[in-house]
């Protein structure tokens, strides 16, 4: 993992901690796990060829890993990830709102969970993006079924403004999985 992504992941953890306070009241959600999802992938069509930065529809396919720890910091699950997102309006610099996607996680024991990202806000500058996401783990998932998810993260795509455009993306997202008692 590149040092910039590790630093970005640590910053994302701090932002997530601040955004989701751990209150003592029983009505507050209980944390099941905090997961770090690291992905690499490609856009179907190059983004920002020649530097026009015009928003375009595109699809992003990514694969990688996820590791989840419990509130005490113990690893409770790890696996591989297959992630696809259809982007109605992507660009190298600007705001992207409302995209939805799913992440299919195949855990080390072979079981599967699906994380449904119902709302994703992305802000980009020259191919570097920050994101905030919310959603749920599908009820038929092997782990964390029905949990609410809150995520923050970063991604970096290279090639913005070049003749070839941006094709490759690396992304790290910290995801908090919670449920109501």
Buried (B, 14 or more C-beta within 10 A) or exposed (E): EEEEBEEBBEBBBEBBBEEBEEEEEEEBBEBBBBBBBBBEBBBEEBBBBEEEBEBBEBEBBBEBBBBBBEEEEEEBBBBEBBBBBEBEBBBBBBEBEEBBBBBBBBBEEEEBBBBBBEEBBBBBEBBBBBBBBBBBBBEEBBBBBEBBBBBBBBBBBBBBBEEEBBBEBBBBBBBBBBBEE
